[in-house]
Amino acid sequence: MTQQNRSKPMLLAALLFVQLVVVTWFWWDSSVDENRGTAKLLELVPADVAELHIDSPTESIVIQRSDAGWQADELPADAIKVNALLEKLAALPAAWPVAQSEATAQRFEVADNRYQRKVQLLNSQDEMIASFYLGTSPGFQKVHARNADVKDIYSVSLSNFELPTDLTSWFDKTLLALSATPDKVVVTGALLSLGDAILAPQGEPLTLSNEVSGWTANGQTANALTLENYLTQLRNLRVIDFAEASAAEPIATIELFYGGASQVLSLYQDEVANAYQVTAATGPAQGRWFRMAKNQGDLLRLQDQTILPVTETARSEED
């Protein structure tokens, strides 16, 4: 066999080896890319979270899970908002770190001693599930993030505004809403239309009773449509934010009786804000003052509502 013939098998073996190296390298690199693509910023199961601590440089808030649901400063928290946040945090990908150095962590404000948000998630045994920092924004709806356990810094699809540290952003704005159909509603300070004024003279209570035969207003059969609309307003009752306590007398009260329990809502006129202030005598919101939109407060006072069925005679008299 000539030297040239002997070199051909060696050359083919060398080419085969190079091909194997290239294929192996591409397979390994694609595998790494795939793993990186599925990596998450946090190892988090939302159902395991029982407590959230959210800190900014100036204030902080704690949101806790209880038998009654999520709570913030002993007020019902917006469960939909809290659960949506946890689901989003659990899904945050962490494919490629943008930096790792301490100097960059300081500049991006995700360092242990310099951050825009510090978030800690605990389970029901007060054990830390996850801890991370959020800092500056590299672009629209993006924020730099760092898991407290590692140096890697990522750019994730999140915003510091989604993790506010003020109570107003977290408490349930429907905390005064009616949760069950009442047996009776007593409205003092109602703004009834002129035709119904005889039912409740100014300052006198209007009693709406849920009888077997239907709703009555001060003993007379009530307008079914008006009453259903009124109950809908009570079910959809929503406040805007907190308000300062008023030293004035309430201009209206709404007493609700149902299931052996009762609730009293007191309404106050806020002329400056063109709104109502409202406070509850019982329940988790007891002693707290809230601001309510004027149109909703007016509806709760039955402004210009016809409580009795409108008869043909009544229509003729109004005409």
C-alpha positions as CSV (number, residue, x, y, z in Angstrom):
1,M,0.0,0.0,0.0
2,T,1.4,3.4,-1.0
3,Q,1.8,6.3,1.4
4,Q,-1.0,8.1,-0.3
5,N,-3.4,5.2,0.1
6,R,-2.5,4.8,3.8
7,S,-3.2,8.5,4.5
8,K,-6.8,8.4,3.1
9,P,-8.3,6.3,6.0
10,M,-6.5,8.6,8.5
11,L,-7.9,11.7,6.8
12,L,-11.4,10.2,6.7
13,A,-11.1,9.3,10.4
14,A,-10.0,12.9,11.2
15,L,-12.9,14.3,9.3
16,L,-15.3,12.0,11.1
17,F,-13.9,13.1,14.4
18,V,-14.3,16.8,13.6
19,Q,-17.9,16.1,12.5
20,L,-18.7,14.4,15.8
21,V,-17.2,17.3,17.7
22,V,-19.2,19.8,15.8
23,V,-22.5,17.8,16.2
24,T,-21.8,17.3,19.9
25,W,-21.1,21.0,20.3
26,F,-24.3,22.1,18.6
27,W,-26.3,19.6,20.5
28,W,-24.9,20.7,23.8
29,D,-25.3,24.4,23.0
30,S,-28.9,24.0,21.9
31,S,-29.6,22.0,25.1
32,V,-28.1,24.8,27.2
33,D,-30.2,27.4,25.3
34,E,-33.3,25.3,25.9
35,N,-32.6,25.0,29.6
36,R,-31.9,28.7,29.8
37,G,-35.1,29.5,28.0
38,T,-37.1,27.6,30.6
39,A,-35.2,28.9,33.7
40,K,-37.2,31.0,36.1
41,L,-36.2,33.9,38.2
42,L,-37.9,32.4,41.3
43,E,-38.6,28.8,42.4
44,L,-42.2,29.7,43.4
45,V,-45.5,27.9,43.8
46,P,-48.1,30.6,44.4
47,A,-50.3,28.4,46.6
48,D,-47.4,28.1,49.1
49,V,-47.2,31.8,49.7
50,A,-48.8,33.0,52.9
51,E,-47.2,36.4,53.3
52,L,-45.7,39.1,51.1
53,H,-43.3,41.8,52.3
54,I,-42.9,44.6,49.9
55,D,-40.3,47.3,50.7
56,S,-39.3,50.5,49.0
57,P,-36.7,52.9,50.3
58,T,-39.4,54.9,52.1
59,E,-42.2,52.6,53.0
60,S,-43.3,49.0,53.3
61,I,-46.4,46.8,53.4
62,V,-47.2,43.3,54.5
63,I,-49.9,41.3,52.8
64,Q,-51.0,38.1,54.6
65,R,-53.2,35.1,53.8
66,S,-55.8,34.3,56.5
67,D,-58.9,32.1,56.8
68,A,-60.9,35.1,55.6
69,G,-58.6,35.7,52.6
70,W,-55.8,38.1,51.9
71,Q,-55.4,40.9,54.4
72,A,-53.4,44.1,54.4
73,D,-53.1,46.1,57.6
74,E,-56.2,44.2,59.0
75,L,-58.3,45.2,56.0
76,P,-59.4,42.8,53.2
77,A,-56.9,42.9,50.4
78,D,-57.7,42.7,46.7
79,A,-57.4,38.9,46.3
80,I,-57.6,39.1,42.5
81,K,-54.7,41.5,42.4
82,V,-52.6,39.5,44.9
83,N,-53.1,36.2,43.2
84,A,-52.4,37.6,39.7
85,L,-49.1,39.1,41.0
86,L,-48.0,35.7,42.5
87,E,-48.9,33.9,39.2
88,K,-46.9,36.5,37.3
89,L,-43.9,36.3,39.6
90,A,-43.9,32.5,39.4
91,A,-43.7,32.6,35.6
92,L,-40.9,35.2,35.2
93,P,-38.2,33.8,33.0
94,A,-34.5,34.2,33.7
95,A,-32.9,33.1,30.5
96,W,-29.8,35.4,30.1
97,P,-28.3,37.5,32.8
98,V,-27.4,41.0,31.7
99,A,-24.8,41.5,34.4
100,Q,-23.4,39.9,37.5
101,S,-21.1,42.4,39.2
102,E,-21.7,44.2,42.5
103,A,-21.0,47.5,40.8
104,T,-23.7,46.9,38.3
105,A,-26.1,45.7,41.0
106,Q,-25.6,49.1,42.7
107,R,-26.1,51.0,39.4
108,F,-29.2,49.0,38.5
109,E,-30.5,49.4,42.1
110,V,-30.9,45.7,42.8
111,A,-28.2,45.5,45.5
112,D,-28.8,44.4,49.1
113,N,-28.4,48.0,50.3
114,R,-29.7,49.8,47.2
115,Y,-33.0,48.8,45.6
116,Q,-36.3,50.2,44.4
117,R,-38.2,47.2,45.6
118,K,-37.3,44.4,48.0
119,V,-39.8,41.5,48.0
120,Q,-39.9,38.6,50.4
121,L,-42.3,35.7,50.1
122,L,-42.9,33.4,53.1
123,N,-44.9,30.3,53.7
124,S,-47.4,29.5,56.5
125,Q,-44.5,28.4,58.8
126,D,-42.8,31.8,58.3
127,E,-40.1,30.2,56.2
128,M,-38.6,32.2,53.3
129,I,-39.8,30.9,50.0
130,A,-38.2,33.6,47.8
131,S,-36.5,37.0,48.1
132,F,-35.6,39.3,45.2
133,Y,-34.9,42.9,44.3
134,L,-36.3,45.1,41.6
135,G,-34.5,48.2,40.4
136,T,-34.2,50.4,37.3
137,S,-36.1,50.0,34.1
138,P,-34.1,49.1,30.9
139,G,-37.2,49.7,28.7
140,F,-41.0,49.8,28.5
141,Q,-42.6,47.4,31.0
142,K,-39.2,46.0,31.9
143,V,-37.3,46.1,35.1
144,H,-33.9,44.9,36.3
145,A,-34.4,42.0,38.8
146,R,-32.1,39.9,41.0
147,N,-32.8,36.9,43.1
148,A,-31.3,37.6,46.5
149,D,-29.5,34.2,46.5
150,V,-27.5,34.9,43.3
151,K,-25.5,37.6,41.7
152,D,-27.1,37.3,38.2
153,I,-29.1,40.3,37.2
154,Y,-31.9,39.9,34.6
155,S,-34.3,42.1,32.6
156,V,-37.8,40.9,33.2
157,S,-41.3,41.8,32.0
158,L,-42.5,43.5,35.2
159,S,-42.8,47.0,36.7
160,N,-42.2,48.5,40.1
161,F,-45.7,49.9,39.8
162,E,-47.1,46.4,40.0
163,L,-45.6,46.1,43.5
164,P,-46.8,49.3,45.3
165,T,-46.0,49.8,49.0
166,D,-49.0,51.9,50.0
167,L,-52.2,50.4,51.5
168,T,-54.5,52.3,49.2
169,S,-53.2,50.2,46.2
170,W,-53.8,46.9,48.0
171,F,-57.0,47.1,50.1
172,D,-60.2,45.7,48.6
173,K,-62.3,48.7,47.4
174,T,-65.4,46.6,47.7
175,L,-64.9,45.9,51.4
176,L,-68.2,47.7,52.3
177,A,-70.3,45.9,49.6
178,L,-73.2,43.8,50.5
179,S,-72.4,40.1,50.4
180,A,-76.0,38.8,51.0
181,T,-79.5,39.9,50.4
182,P,-80.7,41.8,53.5
183,D,-83.8,41.2,55.5
184,K,-84.3,44.9,56.0
185,V,-82.7,48.2,55.0
186,V,-83.3,51.5,56.9
187,V,-82.3,54.6,55.1
188,T,-82.2,57.9,57.0
189,G,-81.6,61.1,54.9
190,A,-83.0,59.6,51.7
191,L,-83.4,62.0,48.7
192,L,-86.7,60.5,47.4
193,S,-88.5,62.1,44.5
194,L,-91.4,64.5,45.4
195,G,-94.1,61.9,44.8
196,D,-92.7,59.6,47.5
197,A,-91.8,62.2,50.1
198,I,-94.8,61.2,52.2
199,L,-93.1,57.9,52.8
200,A,-90.2,59.4,54.6
201,P,-90.5,63.0,55.7
202,Q,-87.1,64.8,55.8
203,G,-85.0,63.3,58.6
204,E,-87.3,60.4,59.1
205,P,-86.2,56.8,58.3
206,L,-87.4,54.9,55.3
207,T,-87.7,51.2,56.1
208,L,-87.3,48.7,53.3
209,S,-88.4,45.2,54.4
210,N,-87.9,41.9,52.5
211,E,-91.2,40.3,53.1
212,V,-92.5,36.9,51.9
213,S,-94.7,38.7,49.4
214,G,-91.9,41.0,48.3
215,W,-90.3,44.2,49.3
216,T,-92.2,46.9,51.2
217,A,-91.4,50.5,51.8
218,N,-92.7,51.7,55.2
219,G,-95.3,49.0,55.0
220,Q,-96.4,49.6,51.5
221,T,-95.6,47.5,48.4
222,A,-92.4,48.8,46.9
223,N,-91.4,49.2,43.3
224,A,-89.7,45.9,42.4
225,L,-87.4,47.4,39.8
226,T,-86.2,50.3,42.1
227,L,-85.5,47.9,44.9
228,E,-83.6,45.5,42.7
229,N,-81.5,48.4,41.4
230,Y,-80.9,49.6,44.9
231,L,-79.7,46.1,46.0
232,T,-77.4,46.1,43.0
233,Q,-75.9,49.4,44.2
234,L,-75.3,47.9,47.6
235,R,-73.7,44.8,46.1
236,N,-71.5,46.9,43.9
237,L,-70.6,49.4,46.6
238,R,-67.1,50.6,46.0
239,V,-64.9,53.2,47.7
240,I,-62.1,55.1,46.1
241,D,-59.5,55.6,48.8
242,F,-59.1,56.6,52.4
243,A,-60.5,59.9,53.7
244,E,-60.0,62.1,56.7
245,A,-62.6,61.7,59.6
246,S,-65.3,64.3,59.6
247,A,-66.4,66.2,62.7
248,A,-69.9,66.9,61.2
249,E,-73.0,65.0,61.7
250,P,-73.8,62.4,59.0
251,I,-76.2,63.5,56.3
252,A,-77.4,60.0,55.8
253,T,-77.2,56.5,57.4
254,I,-77.9,53.1,55.9
255,E,-78.6,50.3,58.3
256,L,-78.5,46.8,56.9
257,F,-79.9,43.8,58.7
258,Y,-79.3,40.2,57.4
259,G,-78.6,36.8,58.8
260,G,-78.8,38.0,62.4
261,A,-76.0,40.6,61.7
262,S,-76.2,44.3,61.1
263,Q,-74.1,47.0,59.5
264,V,-74.4,50.7,59.7
265,L,-72.9,53.0,57.0
266,S,-72.7,56.7,57.7
267,L,-72.4,59.1,54.9
268,Y,-70.9,62.6,55.1
269,Q,-70.8,65.3,52.4
270,D,-67.4,66.2,51.1
271,E,-68.1,69.5,49.4
272,V,-64.5,70.2,48.6
273,A,-63.9,66.9,46.7
274,N,-67.5,66.8,45.5
275,A,-67.8,63.3,47.0
276,Y,-69.0,61.5,50.0
277,Q,-67.1,60.2,53.0
278,V,-68.3,56.9,54.4
279,T,-67.5,54.9,57.5
280,A,-68.8,51.6,58.9
281,A,-69.8,51.0,62.5
282,T,-68.9,47.3,62.4
283,G,-66.8,44.8,60.5
284,P,-63.1,44.9,59.4
285,A,-63.5,48.5,58.2
286,Q,-64.8,49.7,61.5
287,G,-63.3,53.1,62.4
288,R,-61.8,53.6,59.0
289,W,-62.9,56.5,56.7
290,F,-63.2,56.2,53.0
291,R,-64.0,58.5,50.1
292,M,-66.9,57.5,47.8
293,A,-67.9,59.0,44.4
294,K,-70.8,61.4,44.7
295,N,-73.0,59.7,42.2
296,Q,-72.8,56.4,44.1
297,G,-73.6,58.2,47.4
298,D,-76.6,59.8,45.8
299,L,-77.8,56.4,44.6
300,L,-77.5,55.0,48.1
301,R,-79.7,57.8,49.3
302,L,-82.3,56.9,46.6
303,Q,-82.0,60.3,45.0
304,D,-85.0,60.9,42.6
305,Q,-86.0,57.2,42.9
306,T,-89.7,56.1,42.9
307,I,-90.1,53.7,45.8
308,L,-93.8,52.9,45.3
309,P,-95.2,51.4,42.1
310,V,-96.3,54.3,39.9
311,T,-100.1,54.1,39.4
312,E,-102.1,55.7,36.6
313,T,-103.5,58.1,39.2
314,A,-100.1,59.1,40.4
315,R,-99.0,59.6,36.7
316,S,-102.0,61.9,36.2
317,E,-101.2,63.9,39.3
318,E,-97.6,64.3,38.3
319,D,-98.7,65.4,34.8
